[in-house]
Amino acid sequence: MESPTRKFLQTAVRYFLLLGGLAVLYVVLDFMIDVRPSTIQSSYRFNVGALAPDEIKIVRQDNLLILVVRRSPATIASLQAATAQVQDPQSEDSNQPEYARNSLRSRHPQYFVSYALGTDLGCALKVLELTLQEACSRARYDLAGRALKGENEFSNLSIPDYNFTNNFSTLTIEP
């Protein structure tokens, strides 16, 4: 004759195994089947309009924040000359596509595009006078997304895979 305690433990173990099996099945199915909401895009299009020289714009779609800067010729010249003020002037340790491996970190010299999140604590960027700062830390960046020298070291802003239309009014991001 089985004791009531033993019978209770057997039942509890069965339920625990059933629950664990269902959890594993859910994880496997979730991994195999893409159940993303229909609002999540395979590519994102942003209408940035006609930007004025040295205008900085942060655009948002879903949970994606993108920074777009149109740089003037004077700003481009100052960015190319200001290598002593940045932590990684050649962007050797940066997360960026191959076409952005240059001193301006962009495909087109007059336009800079990056994710609008800082690299110190991952907070949104705020715009200062011709520089950028992470909202929740002292991390600062120039208009090429390069981290400026300061108390701490952090990496340059991440650059997505992007393309502009011919007139630079629409930006397409491939996440």
C-alpha positions in Angstrom: 0.0 0.0 0.0 1.4 3.4 -1.0 1.6 6.1 1.6 -0.3 9.4 1.0 2.9 11.4 1.0 4.5 9.2 -1.7 1.3 9.5 -3.9 1.3 13.3 -3.4 5.0 13.5 -4.4 4.4 11.4 -7.5 1.5 13.6 -8.6 3.5 16.7 -7.9 6.5 15.4 -10.0 4.2 14.5 -12.9 2.7 18.0 -12.9 6.1 19.6 -12.7 7.4 17.5 -15.6 4.3 18.3 -17.6 4.7 22.1 -16.9 8.5 21.9 -17.8 7.7 20.0 -21.1 5.1 22.6 -22.0 7.7 25.4 -21.3 10.3 23.7 -23.5 7.7 23.2 -26.3 6.7 26.9 -26.1 10.4 28.0 -26.4 11.0 25.6 -29.3 7.9 26.8 -31.2 8.6 30.4 -30.5 12.1 30.0 -31.9 10.9 28.1 -35.0 8.0 30.4 -35.8 8.4 34.1 -36.3 5.5 35.7 -34.4 6.6 39.3 -34.6 3.9 41.9 -34.8 3.0 43.1 -38.3 4.3 46.6 -37.3 7.9 45.3 -37.1 9.4 45.9 -40.5 12.2 44.3 -42.4 13.3 47.8 -43.4 12.4 51.2 -42.1 11.7 54.3 -44.2 12.0 57.8 -42.7 11.0 61.0 -44.4 13.7 63.3 -43.2 12.7 66.1 -45.6 15.1 68.8 -46.7 17.6 69.5 -43.9 19.4 72.8 -43.5 23.2 72.7 -43.2 24.2 71.6 -39.7 20.7 70.6 -38.9 20.3 67.6 -36.6 17.2 65.5 -36.6 16.2 62.5 -34.6 13.5 60.3 -36.2 11.6 57.4 -34.7 9.6 54.5 -36.0 8.5 51.7 -33.7 11.3 51.4 -31.2 14.0 52.5 -33.6 15.6 56.0 -33.0 17.8 57.3 -35.8 20.0 60.4 -35.8 20.4 62.2 -39.1 22.8 65.2 -39.5 23.4 67.3 -42.6 26.9 68.8 -42.2 28.0 72.0 -43.7 31.4 72.2 -45.5 32.9 74.1 -42.5 31.7 71.3 -40.2 33.2 68.7 -42.4 36.5 70.5 -42.4 36.5 70.8 -38.6 35.6 67.1 -38.2 38.5 66.0 -40.4 40.9 68.2 -38.5 39.7 67.4 -34.9 41.5 64.1 -34.3 43.1 65.1 -31.0 39.7 65.6 -29.3 38.2 62.2 -30.1 38.9 58.8 -28.4 39.0 56.7 -31.6 39.8 59.1 -34.5 40.2 56.3 -37.1 37.1 54.4 -35.9 39.0 51.2 -35.6 36.9 49.9 -32.7 33.5 51.0 -34.0 30.4 49.1 -35.0 29.8 50.3 -38.6 29.4 49.1 -42.1 32.4 49.0 -44.4 31.4 52.2 -46.3 31.6 54.2 -43.0 35.2 53.4 -42.4 36.4 56.9 -43.0 37.1 60.0 -41.0 33.5 61.2 -41.4 32.0 57.8 -40.7 29.4 58.1 -43.5 28.6 57.1 -47.0 28.0 60.7 -48.1 30.3 63.4 -46.5 27.5 65.9 -46.0 25.2 63.4 -44.2 25.8 61.4 -41.0 23.4 58.7 -39.9 23.6 56.6 -36.7 21.4 55.0 -34.1 20.3 57.8 -31.7 21.5 55.9 -28.6 24.6 56.5 -26.7 27.3 53.9 -26.1 28.0 54.5 -22.4 24.6 53.6 -20.8 22.5 53.2 -23.9 20.3 56.2 -23.4 18.8 58.5 -26.0 21.0 61.3 -27.4 20.3 65.0 -26.9 21.6 67.7 -29.2 24.0 70.3 -27.9 25.6 73.0 -30.0 27.2 71.0 -32.8 27.8 68.0 -30.5 25.7 65.2 -29.1 25.4 64.0 -25.5 23.9 60.9 -24.0 20.9 62.0 -21.9 21.8 59.9 -18.9 25.6 60.2 -18.8 28.4 62.5 -19.7 29.2 60.7 -22.9 29.6 63.2 -25.7 30.1 62.8 -29.5 31.0 64.9 -32.4 28.9 65.1 -35.6 30.7 62.1 -37.0 29.5 60.0 -34.0 33.0 59.8 -32.6 33.3 59.7 -28.8 34.9 62.8 -27.4 37.7 62.5 -24.8 36.5 62.8 -21.3 36.6 61.2 -17.9 35.6 57.7 -19.2 36.2 55.8 -22.4 33.3 54.6 -24.5 32.9 53.6 -28.1 31.7 55.6 -31.1 28.0 55.7 -32.1 26.8 52.6 -34.0 26.0 53.2 -37.6 23.2 51.2 -39.3 23.1 49.9 -42.9 21.3 52.7 -44.6 20.6 54.3 -48.0 19.2 57.7 -49.1 17.0 58.4 -52.0 18.6 60.6 -54.7 17.4 63.9 -53.2 18.3 62.8 -49.6 14.7 63.3 -48.4 14.0 59.6 -47.6 16.2 57.4 -45.5 15.9 53.6 -45.6 17.4 51.5 -42.7 18.0 47.8 -42.9 18.1 46.6 -39.2 
